[in-house]
Amino acid sequence: MSSEAADTAVAAPEGGVEVPKAEFIDDVAEFLKDKDTDRVLAQLQENMRTYRMVQEDLLQRRVRTLNKLPELKRAVEIVKQLIERQSTGEDTTADFMLAEGVYSKAKITDAKSVNLWLGADVMLEYPLEEARTLLEENEANCRANLKTNEESVSYIKDSMTTTEVAIARIYNFDVERRRKQKEAGGSS
C-alpha cells in the first residue's frame, strides 16, 4: 500500500461510506522505507474500522431485504390469483388480518384494482395488471439487491483479511527491526 494507494478509495457498495482500497504488501521493508510505522499502522487500523462499519451496514441491509422478499412473493401471487379469478368470473375468499391474531373473511367479487402499501404512510390504488408488473419489478430488484449485497460483503471481507495480514506483517517487521537495532546498539 503506497501513499497513493492509501489515498485511493472505492465507492462503498450500495452507495454508503467510501471504502479504502486494501492492497497486499509484497515487500514490507520497501513499503515502510521513508514512512513512520506507527502512522501506517494507525491508518490500517482506521481502514479496519471503516470495513467493519460498512460490513455491519451491509449485513443490516441484507436482513431488511431478505424480510421484504417473502412479502413481495406473496403479493405477486395474490395479484396473479385475482387476475386469474377475474378472467374466469369466480369470487375470491380471503382472510384479512385486522389486528395481531385477529382475522376476518371477505368475499372479493370482480376485483379490478388493489391498494399497494408503498411505505412512508403512502398507499396507492393500482389496476391489477399494473400492480402485478410493479410487484414483479420490485421482486426482481430485491433479488438483484441481494446479489449486489452478497458481492459487496465478499469484497469487504477480502479487504478486511488483506488489511489484517498487512497489519500483522508490518507489526512483525517493526518488532524485528527494533530488536536488531537494540542488539546493534547494545553490542557496540
Secondary structure, 3 states (H helix, E strand, C coil): CCHHHHHCEECCHHHCCCEECCCCCCCHHHHHCCCCHHHHHHHHHHHHHHHHHHHHHHHHHHHHHHHHHHHHHHHHHHHHHHHHHHHHCCCEEEEEEEECCEEEEEEECCCCEEEEEEECCEEEEEEHHHHHHHHHHHHHHHHHHHHHHHHHHHHHHHHHHHHHHHHHHHHHHHHHHHHHHHHHHHCC
